[in-house]
């Protein structure tokens, strides 16, 4: 039930997001991770939502996704796109 409510609010349960092999094979640079983590620590929010398609496959925002997982964030703001 909570997942449905969160979807209405533009958020997705992080465990429902699928990661493409290309992202897994090419992890983000440490500097990029640090910059995004610093932004989150300062504002308690991510700069932009992650982008997923209709099947919850991550299109953009892998660094943000990784940081959210690291921080134990359960629901993330997502932007849904059709490809």
PDB file with one MODEL, atoms N, CA, C and O in Angstrom:
MODEL        1
ATOM      1  N   UNK A   1       0.819  -1.196   0.000  1.00  0.00           N
ATOM      2  CA  UNK A   1       0.000   0.000   0.000  1.00  0.00           C
ATOM      3  C   UNK A   1       0.864   1.262   0.000  1.00  0.00           C
ATOM      4  O   UNK A   1       0.596   2.204  -0.746  1.00  0.00           O
ATOM      5  N   UNK A   2       1.897   1.275   0.835  1.00  0.00           N
ATOM      6  CA  UNK A   2       2.753   2.457   0.901  1.00  0.00           C
ATOM      7  C   UNK A   2       3.462   2.705  -0.431  1.00  0.00           C
ATOM      8  O   UNK A   2       3.669   3.856  -0.815  1.00  0.00           O
ATOM      9  N   UNK A   3       3.837   1.623  -1.145  1.00  0.00           N
ATOM     10  CA  UNK A   3       4.485   1.792  -2.451  1.00  0.00           C
ATOM     11  C   UNK A   3       3.564   2.531  -3.421  1.00  0.00           C
ATOM     12  O   UNK A   3       4.027   3.374  -4.188  1.00  0.00           O
ATOM     13  N   UNK A   4       2.276   2.226  -3.395  1.00  0.00           N
ATOM     14  CA  UNK A   4       1.320   2.890  -4.282  1.00  0.00           C
ATOM     15  C   UNK A   4       1.188   4.370  -3.946  1.00  0.00           C
ATOM     16  O   UNK A   4       1.112   5.214  -4.839  1.00  0.00           O
ATOM     17  N   UNK A   5       1.163   4.676  -2.663  1.00  0.00           N
ATOM     18  CA  UNK A   5       1.070   6.072  -2.229  1.00  0.00           C
ATOM     19  C   UNK A   5       2.320   6.837  -2.645  1.00  0.00           C
ATOM     20  O   UNK A   5       2.235   7.963  -3.135  1.00  0.00           O
ATOM     21  N   UNK A   6       3.472   6.223  -2.448  1.00  0.00           N
ATOM     22  CA  UNK A   6       4.726   6.886  -2.802  1.00  0.00           C
ATOM     23  C   UNK A   6       4.816   7.119  -4.314  1.00  0.00           C
ATOM     24  O   UNK A   6       5.344   8.141  -4.750  1.00  0.00           O
ATOM     25  N   UNK A   7       4.305   6.179  -5.115  1.00  0.00           N
ATOM     26  CA  UNK A   7       4.290   6.376  -6.575  1.00  0.00           C
ATOM     27  C   UNK A   7       3.464   7.598  -6.948  1.00  0.00           C
ATOM     28  O   UNK A   7       3.832   8.355  -7.845  1.00  0.00           O
ATOM     29  N   UNK A   8       2.349   7.785  -6.257  1.00  0.00           N
ATOM     30  CA  UNK A   8       1.527   8.962  -6.518  1.00  0.00           C
ATOM     31  C   UNK A   8       2.277  10.254  -6.201  1.00  0.00           C
ATOM     32  O   UNK A   8       1.997  11.305  -6.776  1.00  0.00           O
ATOM     33  N   UNK A   9       3.230  10.157  -5.280  1.00  0.00           N
ATOM     34  CA  UNK A   9       4.047  11.312  -4.897  1.00  0.00           C
ATOM     35  C   UNK A   9       5.308  11.450  -5.754  1.00  0.00           C
ATOM     36  O   UNK A   9       6.135  12.329  -5.514  1.00  0.00           O
ATOM     37  N   UNK A  10       5.449  10.562  -6.768  1.00  0.00           N
ATOM     38  CA  UNK A  10       6.596  10.626  -7.659  1.00  0.00           C
ATOM     39  C   UNK A  10       7.837   9.948  -7.119  1.00  0.00           C
ATOM     40  O   UNK A  10       8.955  10.244  -7.541  1.00  0.00           O
ATOM     41  N   UNK A  11       7.631   9.031  -6.175  1.00  0.00           N
ATOM     42  CA  UNK A  11       8.766   8.314  -5.590  1.00  0.00           C
ATOM     43  C   UNK A  11       8.633   6.824  -5.872  1.00  0.00           C
ATOM     44  O   UNK A  11       7.537   6.313  -6.102  1.00  0.00           O
ATOM     45  N   UNK A  12       9.776   6.135  -5.849  1.00  0.00           N
ATOM     46  CA  UNK A  12       9.797   4.698  -6.108  1.00  0.00           C
ATOM     47  C   UNK A  12      10.634   4.023  -5.037  1.00  0.00           C
ATOM     48  O   UNK A  12      11.641   4.563  -4.578  1.00  0.00           O
ATOM     49  N   UNK A  13      10.200   2.838  -4.651  1.00  0.00           N
ATOM     50  CA  UNK A  13      10.974   2.033  -3.719  1.00  0.00           C
ATOM     51  C   UNK A  13      12.286   1.666  -4.404  1.00  0.00           C
ATOM     52  O   UNK A  13      12.278   1.141  -5.518  1.00  0.00           O
ATOM     53  N   UNK A  14      13.390   1.935  -3.759  1.00  0.00           N
ATOM     54  CA  UNK A  14      14.699   1.737  -4.368  1.00  0.00           C
ATOM     55  C   UNK A  14      14.935   0.284  -4.775  1.00  0.00           C
ATOM     56  O   UNK A  14      15.660   0.013  -5.732  1.00  0.00           O
ATOM     57  N   UNK A  15      14.330  -0.637  -4.054  1.00  0.00           N
ATOM     58  CA  UNK A  15      14.541  -2.048  -4.393  1.00  0.00           C
ATOM     59  C   UNK A  15      13.839  -2.442  -5.695  1.00  0.00           C
ATOM     60  O   UNK A  15      14.133  -3.497  -6.256  1.00  0.00           O
ATOM     61  N   UNK A  16      12.920  -1.610  -6.178  1.00  0.00           N
ATOM     62  CA  UNK A  16      12.213  -1.893  -7.426  1.00  0.00           C
ATOM     63  C   UNK A  16      12.944  -1.360  -8.659  1.00  0.00           C
ATOM     64  O   UNK A  16      12.528  -1.621  -9.788  1.00  0.00           O
ATOM     65  N   UNK A  17      14.022  -0.621  -8.449  1.00  0.00           N
ATOM     66  CA  UNK A  17      14.748  -0.023  -9.563  1.00  0.00           C
ATOM     67  C   UNK A  17      15.767  -1.024 -10.100  1.00  0.00           C
ATOM     68  O   UNK A  17      16.564  -1.594  -9.355  1.00  0.00           O
ATOM     69  N   UNK A  18      15.714  -1.216 -11.409  1.00  0.00           N
ATOM     70  CA  UNK A  18      16.614  -2.176 -12.065  1.00  0.00           C
ATOM     71  C   UNK A  18      17.792  -1.428 -12.678  1.00  0.00           C
ATOM     72  O   UNK A  18      17.625  -0.372 -13.289  1.00  0.00           O
ATOM     73  N   UNK A  19      18.980  -1.992 -12.505  1.00  0.00           N
ATOM     74  CA  UNK A  19      20.202  -1.347 -12.983  1.00  0.00           C
ATOM     75  C   UNK A  19      20.720  -2.067 -14.229  1.00  0.00           C
ATOM     76  O   UNK A  19      20.867  -3.289 -14.232  1.00  0.00           O
ATOM     77  N   UNK A  20      20.990  -1.309 -15.271  1.00  0.00           N
ATOM     78  CA  UNK A  20      21.536  -1.858 -16.508  1.00  0.00           C
ATOM     79  C   UNK A  20      22.972  -2.327 -16.286  1.00  0.00           C
ATOM     80  O   UNK A  20      23.699  -1.763 -15.469  1.00  0.00           O
ATOM     81  N   UNK A  21      23.366  -3.352 -17.014  1.00  0.00           N
ATOM     82  CA  UNK A  21      24.721  -3.889 -16.900  1.00  0.00           C
ATOM     83  C   UNK A  21      25.779  -2.834 -17.196  1.00  0.00           C
ATOM     84  O   UNK A  21      26.848  -2.840 -16.585  1.00  0.00           O
ATOM     85  N   UNK A  22      25.494  -1.937 -18.118  1.00  0.00           N
ATOM     86  CA  UNK A  22      26.457  -0.893 -18.464  1.00  0.00           C
ATOM     87  C   UNK A  22      26.828  -0.029 -17.273  1.00  0.00           C
ATOM     88  O   UNK A  22      27.988   0.356 -17.120  1.00  0.00           O
ATOM     89  N   UNK A  23      25.856   0.278 -16.434  1.00  0.00           N
ATOM     90  CA  UNK A  23      26.132   1.053 -15.220  1.00  0.00           C
ATOM     91  C   UNK A  23      26.981   0.235 -14.253  1.00  0.00           C
ATOM     92  O   UNK A  23      27.935   0.746 -13.668  1.00  0.00           O
ATOM     93  N   UNK A  24      26.629  -1.032 -14.092  1.00  0.00           N
ATOM     94  CA  UNK A  24      27.350  -1.886 -13.156  1.00  0.00           C
ATOM     95  C   UNK A  24      28.812  -2.059 -13.565  1.00  0.00           C
ATOM     96  O   UNK A  24      29.695  -2.145 -12.712  1.00  0.00           O
ATOM     97  N   UNK A  25      29.061  -2.110 -14.866  1.00  0.00           N
ATOM     98  CA  UNK A  25      30.421  -2.328 -15.365  1.00  0.00           C
ATOM     99  C   UNK A  25      31.281  -1.072 -15.296  1.00  0.00           C
ATOM    100  O   UNK A  25      32.509  -1.162 -15.312  1.00  0.00           O
ATOM    101  N   UNK A  26      30.654   0.091 -15.219  1.00  0.00           N
ATOM    102  CA  UNK A  26      31.385   1.366 -15.211  1.00  0.00           C
ATOM    103  C   UNK A  26      30.973   2.207 -14.010  1.00  0.00           C
ATOM    104  O   UNK A  26      30.180   3.137 -14.150  1.00  0.00           O
ATOM    105  N   UNK A  27      31.498   1.893 -12.841  1.00  0.00           N
ATOM    106  CA  UNK A  27      31.111   2.665 -11.654  1.00  0.00           C
ATOM    107  C   UNK A  27      31.541   4.127 -11.783  1.00  0.00           C
ATOM    108  O   UNK A  27      32.518   4.429 -12.467  1.00  0.00           O
ATOM    109  N   UNK A  28      30.819   5.023 -11.132  1.00  0.00           N
ATOM    110  CA  UNK A  28      31.163   6.447 -11.208  1.00  0.00           C
ATOM    111  C   UNK A  28      32.513   6.729 -10.545  1.00  0.00           C
ATOM    112  O   UNK A  28      32.975   5.986  -9.679  1.00  0.00           O
ATOM    113  N   UNK A  29      33.116   7.813 -10.978  1.00  0.00           N
ATOM    114  CA  UNK A  29      34.384   8.245 -10.389  1.00  0.00           C
ATOM    115  C   UNK A  29      34.169   8.642  -8.923  1.00  0.00           C
ATOM    116  O   UNK A  29      33.092   9.094  -8.533  1.00  0.00           O
ATOM    117  N   UNK A  30      35.208   8.462  -8.140  1.00  0.00           N
ATOM    118  CA  UNK A  30      35.149   8.797  -6.715  1.00  0.00           C
ATOM    119  C   UNK A  30      34.796  10.272  -6.517  1.00  0.00           C
ATOM    120  O   UNK A  30      34.001  10.615  -5.642  1.00  0.00           O
ATOM    121  N   UNK A  31      35.391  11.141  -7.336  1.00  0.00           N
ATOM    122  CA  UNK A  31      35.136  12.584  -7.204  1.00  0.00           C
ATOM    123  C   UNK A  31      33.655  12.911  -7.407  1.00  0.00           C
ATOM    124  O   UNK A  31      33.092  13.738  -6.690  1.00  0.00           O
ATOM    125  N   UNK A  32      33.042  12.267  -8.369  1.00  0.00           N
ATOM    126  CA  UNK A  32      31.620  12.502  -8.634  1.00  0.00           C
ATOM    127  C   UNK A  32      30.767  12.016  -7.455  1.00  0.00           C
ATOM    128  O   UNK A  32      29.820  12.688  -7.045  1.00  0.00           O
ATOM    129  N   UNK A  33      31.109  10.857  -6.924  1.00  0.00           N
ATOM    130  CA  UNK A  33      30.384  10.331  -5.755  1.00  0.00           C
ATOM    131  C   UNK A  33      30.508  11.302  -4.581  1.00  0.00           C
ATOM    132  O   UNK A  33      29.526  11.593  -3.898  1.00  0.00           O
ATOM    133  N   UNK A  34      31.719  11.798  -4.356  1.00  0.00           N
ATOM    134  CA  UNK A  34      31.968  12.710  -3.248  1.00  0.00           C
ATOM    135  C   UNK A  34      31.180  14.008  -3.415  1.00  0.00           C
ATOM    136  O   UNK A  34      30.600  14.506  -2.449  1.00  0.00           O
ATOM    137  N   UNK A  35      31.152  14.557  -4.619  1.00  0.00           N
ATOM    138  CA  UNK A  35      30.407  15.791  -4.881  1.00  0.00           C
ATOM    139  C   UNK A  35      28.917  15.607  -4.605  1.00  0.00           C
ATOM    140  O   UNK A  35      28.284  16.458  -3.979  1.00  0.00           O
ATOM    141  N   UNK A  36      28.362  14.492  -5.075  1.00  0.00           N
ATOM    142  CA  UNK A  36      26.931  14.233  -4.865  1.00  0.00           C
ATOM    143  C   UNK A  36      26.630  13.977  -3.388  1.00  0.00           C
ATOM    144  O   UNK A  36      25.590  14.401  -2.882  1.00  0.00           O
ATOM    145  N   UNK A  37      27.530  13.289  -2.702  1.00  0.00           N
ATOM    146  CA  UNK A  37      27.344  13.030  -1.277  1.00  0.00           C
ATOM    147  C   UNK A  37      27.415  14.337  -0.493  1.00  0.00           C
ATOM    148  O   UNK A  37      26.619  14.552   0.421  1.00  0.00           O
ATOM    149  N   UNK A  38      28.350  15.200  -0.837  1.00  0.00           N
ATOM    150  CA  UNK A  38      28.465  16.496  -0.165  1.00  0.00           C
ATOM    151  C   UNK A  38      27.206  17.333  -0.374  1.00  0.00           C
ATOM    152  O   UNK A  38      26.729  17.986   0.555  1.00  0.00           O
ATOM    153  N   UNK A  39      26.673  17.313  -1.586  1.00  0.00           N
ATOM    154  CA  UNK A  39      25.435  18.053  -1.868  1.00  0.00           C
ATOM    155  C   UNK A  39      24.303  17.511  -0.994  1.00  0.00           C
ATOM    156  O   UNK A  39      23.556  18.275  -0.383  1.00  0.00           O
ATOM    157  N   UNK A  40      24.190  16.190  -0.946  1.00  0.00           N
ATOM    158  CA  UNK A  40      23.130  15.584  -0.137  1.00  0.00           C
ATOM    159  C   UNK A  40      23.301  15.950   1.341  1.00  0.00           C
ATOM    160  O   UNK A  40      22.327  16.294   2.011  1.00  0.00           O
ATOM    161  N   UNK A  41      24.514  15.877   1.840  1.00  0.00           N
ATOM    162  CA  UNK A  41      24.762  16.199   3.249  1.00  0.00           C
ATOM    163  C   UNK A  41      24.427  17.647   3.574  1.00  0.00           C
ATOM    164  O   UNK A  41      23.959  17.952   4.671  1.00  0.00           O
ATOM    165  N   UNK A  42      24.667  18.536   2.619  1.00  0.00           N
ATOM    166  CA  UNK A  42      24.391  19.947   2.858  1.00  0.00           C
ATOM    167  C   UNK A  42      22.896  20.275   2.791  1.00  0.00           C
ATOM    168  O   UNK A  42      22.390  21.051   3.601  1.00  0.00           O
ATOM    169  N   UNK A  43      22.193  19.679   1.819  1.00  0.00           N
ATOM    170  CA  UNK A  43      20.791  20.041   1.577  1.00  0.00           C
ATOM    171  C   UNK A  43      19.781  18.970   1.990  1.00  0.00           C
ATOM    172  O   UNK A  43      18.573  19.199   1.920  1.00  0.00           O
ATOM    173  N   UNK A  44      20.265  17.808   2.419  1.00  0.00           N
ATOM    174  CA  UNK A  44      19.392  16.685   2.785  1.00  0.00           C
ATOM    175  C   UNK A  44      18.418  16.329   1.673  1.00  0.00           C
ATOM    176  O   UNK A  44      17.270  15.956   1.910  1.00  0.00           O
ATOM    177  N   UNK A  45      18.918  16.459   0.458  1.00  0.00           N
ATOM    178  CA  UNK A  45      18.133  16.172  -0.732  1.00  0.00           C
ATOM    179  C   UNK A  45      19.095  15.985  -1.900  1.00  0.00           C
ATOM    180  O   UNK A  45      20.221  16.482  -1.867  1.00  0.00           O
ATOM    181  N   UNK A  46      18.659  15.280  -2.914  1.00  0.00           N
ATOM    182  CA  UNK A  46      19.480  15.145  -4.110  1.00  0.00           C
ATOM    183  C   UNK A  46      19.173  16.283  -5.058  1.00  0.00           C
ATOM    184  O   UNK A  46      18.063  16.816  -5.079  1.00  0.00           O
ATOM    185  N   UNK A  47      20.169  16.647  -5.841  1.00  0.00           N
ATOM    186  CA  UNK A  47      20.042  17.766  -6.761  1.00  0.00           C
ATOM    187  C   UNK A  47      18.948  17.517  -7.795  1.00  0.00           C
ATOM    188  O   UNK A  47      18.184  18.422  -8.131  1.00  0.00           O
ATOM    189  N   UNK A  48      18.876  16.273  -8.302  1.00  0.00           N
ATOM    190  CA  UNK A  48      17.890  15.919  -9.314  1.00  0.00           C
ATOM    191  C   UNK A  48      17.349  14.522  -9.033  1.00  0.00           C
ATOM    192  O   UNK A  48      18.022  13.703  -8.407  1.00  0.00           O
ATOM    193  N   UNK A  49      16.128  14.252  -9.499  1.00  0.00           N
ATOM    194  CA  UNK A  49      15.618  12.889  -9.353  1.00  0.00           C
ATOM    195  C   UNK A  49      16.338  11.949 -10.315  1.00  0.00           C
ATOM    196  O   UNK A  49      16.916  12.389 -11.308  1.00  0.00           O
ATOM    197  N   UNK A  50      16.299  10.674 -10.020  1.00  0.00           N
ATOM    198  CA  UNK A  50      16.837   9.705 -10.968  1.00  0.00           C
ATOM    199  C   UNK A  50      15.801   9.509 -12.073  1.00  0.00           C
ATOM    200  O   UNK A  50      14.618   9.794 -11.884  1.00  0.00           O
ATOM    201  N   UNK A  51      16.250   9.027 -13.210  1.00  0.00           N
ATOM    202  CA  UNK A  51      15.367   8.840 -14.366  1.00  0.00           C
ATOM    203  C   UNK A  51      15.220   7.345 -14.617  1.00  0.00           C
ATOM    204  O   UNK A  51      16.210   6.623 -14.743  1.00  0.00           O
ATOM    205  N   UNK A  52      13.969   6.891 -14.689  1.00  0.00           N
ATOM    206  CA  UNK A  52      13.671   5.487 -14.969  1.00  0.00           C
ATOM    207  C   UNK A  52      12.666   5.411 -16.108  1.00  0.00           C
ATOM    208  O   UNK A  52      11.923   6.359 -16.365  1.00  0.00           O
ATOM    209  N   UNK A  53      12.656   4.257 -16.794  1.00  0.00           N
ATOM    210  CA  UNK A  53      11.641   4.061 -17.827  1.00  0.00           C
ATOM    211  C   UNK A  53      10.410   3.401 -17.194  1.00  0.00           C
ATOM    212  O   UNK A  53      10.347   3.237 -15.975  1.00  0.00           O
ATOM    213  N   UNK A  54       9.450   3.032 -18.014  1.00  0.00           N
ATOM    214  CA  UNK A  54       8.212   2.446 -17.514  1.00  0.00           C
ATOM    215  C   UNK A  54       8.381   1.108 -16.820  1.00  0.00           C
ATOM    216  O   UNK A  54       7.504   0.677 -16.070  1.00  0.00           O
ATOM    217  N   UNK A  55       9.507   0.448 -17.067  1.00  0.00           N
ATOM    218  CA  UNK A  55       9.792  -0.840 -16.419  1.00  0.00           C
ATOM    219  C   UNK A  55      10.699  -0.683 -15.198  1.00  0.00           C
ATOM    220  O   UNK A  55      11.223  -1.668 -14.679  1.00  0.00           O
ATOM    221  N   UNK A  56      10.882   0.559 -14.742  1.00  0.00           N
ATOM    222  CA  UNK A  56      11.751   0.883 -13.594  1.00  0.00           C
ATOM    223  C   UNK A  56      13.221   0.594 -13.846  1.00  0.00           C
ATOM    224  O   UNK A  56      13.977   0.350 -12.906  1.00  0.00           O
ATOM    225  N   UNK A  57      13.632   0.620 -15.112  1.00  0.00           N
ATOM    226  CA  UNK A  57      15.045   0.461 -15.443  1.00  0.00           C
ATOM    227  C   UNK A  57      15.685   1.846 -15.370  1.00  0.00           C
ATOM    228  O   UNK A  57      15.187   2.801 -15.965  1.00  0.00           O
ATOM    229  N   UNK A  58      16.788   1.944 -14.638  1.00  0.00           N
ATOM    230  CA  UNK A  58      17.481   3.213 -14.469  1.00  0.00           C
ATOM    231  C   UNK A  58      18.069   3.676 -15.798  1.00  0.00           C
ATOM    232  O   UNK A  58      18.790   2.932 -16.462  1.00  0.00           O
ATOM    233  N   UNK A  59      17.755   4.908 -16.176  1.00  0.00           N
ATOM    234  CA  UNK A  59      18.251   5.515 -17.407  1.00  0.00           C
ATOM    235  C   UNK A  59      19.346   6.528 -17.073  1.00  0.00           C
ATOM    236  O   UNK A  59      20.345   6.625 -17.785  1.00  0.00           O
ATOM    237  N   UNK A  60      19.157   7.277 -15.994  1.00  0.00           N
ATOM    238  CA  UNK A  60      20.124   8.297 -15.589  1.00  0.00           C
ATOM    239  C   UNK A  60      20.041   8.467 -14.072  1.00  0.00           C
ATOM    240  O   UNK A  60      18.973   8.341 -13.473  1.00  0.00           O
ATOM    241  N   UNK A  61      21.194   8.757 -13.469  1.00  0.00           N
ATOM    242  CA  UNK A  61      21.229   8.994 -12.035  1.00  0.00           C
ATOM    243  C   UNK A  61      21.834   7.857 -11.233  1.00  0.00           C
ATOM    244  O   UNK A  61      21.496   7.665 -10.065  1.00  0.00           O
ATOM    245  N   UNK A  62      22.724   7.110 -11.852  1.00  0.00           N
ATOM    246  CA  UNK A  62      23.321   5.954 -11.172  1.00  0.00           C
ATOM    247  C   UNK A  62      24.080   6.368  -9.910  1.00  0.00           C
ATOM    248  O   UNK A  62      24.009   5.683  -8.890  1.00  0.00           O
ATOM    249  N   UNK A  63      24.793   7.468  -9.976  1.00  0.00           N
ATOM    250  CA  UNK A  63      25.529   7.937  -8.796  1.00  0.00           C
ATOM    251  C   UNK A  63      24.570   8.255  -7.657  1.00  0.00           C
ATOM    252  O   UNK A  63      24.812   7.878  -6.511  1.00  0.00           O
ATOM    253  N   UNK A  64      23.497   8.938  -7.971  1.00  0.00           N
ATOM    254  CA  UNK A  64      22.491   9.261  -6.960  1.00  0.00           C
ATOM    255  C   UNK A  64      21.889   7.986  -6.385  1.00  0.00           C
ATOM    256  O   UNK A  64      21.693   7.883  -5.174  1.00  0.00           O
ATOM    257  N   UNK A  65      21.601   7.037  -7.228  1.00  0.00           N
ATOM    258  CA  UNK A  65      21.061   5.743  -6.788  1.00  0.00           C
ATOM    259  C   UNK A  65      22.026   5.061  -5.814  1.00  0.00           C
ATOM    260  O   UNK A  65      21.608   4.583  -4.759  1.00  0.00           O
ATOM    261  N   UNK A  66      23.310   5.015  -6.165  1.00  0.00           N
ATOM    262  CA  UNK A  66      24.292   4.359  -5.302  1.00  0.00           C
ATOM    263  C   UNK A  66      24.398   5.039  -3.938  1.00  0.00           C
ATOM    264  O   UNK A  66      24.501   4.369  -2.910  1.00  0.00           O
ATOM    265  N   UNK A  67      24.373   6.354  -3.934  1.00  0.00           N
ATOM    266  CA  UNK A  67      24.453   7.080  -2.666  1.00  0.00           C
ATOM    267  C   UNK A  67      23.213   6.817  -1.830  1.00  0.00           C
ATOM    268  O   UNK A  67      23.310   6.614  -0.620  1.00  0.00           O
ATOM    269  N   UNK A  68      22.060   6.819  -2.461  1.00  0.00           N
ATOM    270  CA  UNK A  68      20.813   6.540  -1.734  1.00  0.00           C
ATOM    271  C   UNK A  68      20.855   5.149  -1.103  1.00  0.00           C
ATOM    272  O   UNK A  68      20.452   4.970   0.047  1.00  0.00           O
ATOM    273  N   UNK A  69      21.340   4.181  -1.851  1.00  0.00           N
ATOM    274  CA  UNK A  69      21.472   2.827  -1.297  1.00  0.00           C
ATOM    275  C   UNK A  69      22.422   2.823  -0.110  1.00  0.00           C
ATOM    276  O   UNK A  69      22.148   2.201   0.916  1.00  0.00           O
ATOM    277  N   UNK A  70      23.530   3.517  -0.258  1.00  0.00           N
ATOM    278  CA  UNK A  70      24.537   3.595   0.794  1.00  0.00           C
ATOM    279  C   UNK A  70      23.962   4.227   2.062  1.00  0.00           C
ATOM    280  O   UNK A  70      24.308   3.830   3.175  1.00  0.00           O
ATOM    281  N   UNK A  71      23.092   5.202   1.886  1.00  0.00           N
ATOM    282  CA  UNK A  71      22.498   5.910   3.025  1.00  0.00           C
ATOM    283  C   UNK A  71      21.268   5.199   3.589  1.00  0.00           C
ATOM    284  O   UNK A  71      20.713   5.620   4.604  1.00  0.00           O
ATOM    285  N   UNK A  72      20.852   4.136   2.938  1.00  0.00           N
ATOM    286  CA  UNK A  72      19.686   3.400   3.415  1.00  0.00           C
ATOM    287  C   UNK A  72      18.362   4.073   3.104  1.00  0.00           C
ATOM    288  O   UNK A  72      17.365   3.841   3.789  1.00  0.00           O
ATOM    289  N   UNK A  73      18.349   4.905   2.077  1.00  0.00           N
ATOM    290  CA  UNK A  73      17.115   5.581   1.668  1.00  0.00           C
ATOM    291  C   UNK A  73      16.220   4.560   0.988  1.00  0.00           C
ATOM    292  O   UNK A  73      16.658   3.837   0.093  1.00  0.00           O
ATOM    293  N   UNK A  74      14.984   4.506   1.411  1.00  0.00           N
ATOM    294  CA  UNK A  74      14.065   3.489   0.891  1.00  0.00           C
ATOM    295  C   UNK A  74      13.303   3.953  -0.351  1.00  0.00           C
ATOM    296  O   UNK A  74      13.093   3.170  -1.277  1.00  0.00           O
ATOM    297  N   UNK A  75      12.892   5.209  -0.374  1.00  0.00           N
ATOM    298  CA  UNK A  75      12.135   5.749  -1.506  1.00  0.00           C
ATOM    299  C   UNK A  75      12.888   6.918  -2.109  1.00  0.00           C
ATOM    300  O   UNK A  75      13.412   7.781  -1.405  1.00  0.00           O
ATOM    301  N   UNK A  76      12.926   6.920  -3.442  1.00  0.00           N
ATOM    302  CA  UNK A  76      13.626   7.970  -4.170  1.00  0.00           C
ATOM    303  C   UNK A  76      12.684   8.691  -5.111  1.00  0.00           C
ATOM    304  O   UNK A  76      11.766   8.100  -5.679  1.00  0.00           O
ATOM    305  N   UNK A  77      12.930   9.978  -5.264  1.00  0.00           N
ATOM    306  CA  UNK A  77      12.205  10.755  -6.261  1.00  0.00           C
ATOM    307  C   UNK A  77      12.653  10.281  -7.632  1.00  0.00           C
ATOM    308  O   UNK A  77      13.852  10.184  -7.892  1.00  0.00           O
ATOM    309  N   UNK A  78      11.700   9.984  -8.519  1.00  0.00           N
ATOM    310  CA  UNK A  78      12.022   9.521  -9.863  1.00  0.00           C
ATOM    311  C   UNK A  78      11.303  10.364 -10.906  1.00  0.00           C
ATOM    312  O   UNK A  78      10.230  10.919 -10.671  1.00  0.00           O
ATOM    313  N   UNK A  79      11.932  10.432 -12.045  1.00  0.00           N
ATOM    314  CA  UNK A  79      11.307  11.020 -13.237  1.00  0.00           C
ATOM    315  C   UNK A  79      11.112   9.858 -14.197  1.00  0.00           C
ATOM    316  O   UNK A  79      12.077   9.185 -14.557  1.00  0.00           O
ATOM    317  N   UNK A  80       9.894   9.619 -14.609  1.00  0.00           N
ATOM    318  CA  UNK A  80       9.600   8.512 -15.530  1.00  0.00           C
ATOM    319  C   UNK A  80       9.582   9.033 -16.959  1.00  0.00           C
ATOM    320  O   UNK A  80       8.989  10.068 -17.261  1.00  0.00           O
ATOM    321  N   UNK A  81      10.253   8.280 -17.829  1.00  0.00           N
ATOM    322  CA  UNK A  81      10.303   8.660 -19.238  1.00  0.00           C
ATOM    323  C   UNK A  81       9.880   7.471 -20.090  1.00  0.00           C
ATOM    324  O   UNK A  81      10.007   6.316 -19.685  1.00  0.00           O
ATOM    325  N   UNK A  82       9.379   7.781 -21.271  1.00  0.00           N
ATOM    326  CA  UNK A  82       9.041   6.749 -22.248  1.00  0.00           C
ATOM    327  C   UNK A  82      10.123   6.769 -23.305  1.00  0.00           C
ATOM    328  O   UNK A  82      10.505   7.830 -23.800  1.00  0.00           O
ATOM    329  N   UNK A  83      10.608   5.605 -23.645  1.00  0.00           N
ATOM    330  CA  UNK A  83      11.646   5.536 -24.677  1.00  0.00           C
ATOM    331  C   UNK A  83      11.135   4.824 -25.901  1.00  0.00           C
ATOM    332  O   UNK A  83      11.869   4.669 -26.877  1.00  0.00           O
TER     333      UNK A  83
ENDMDL
END
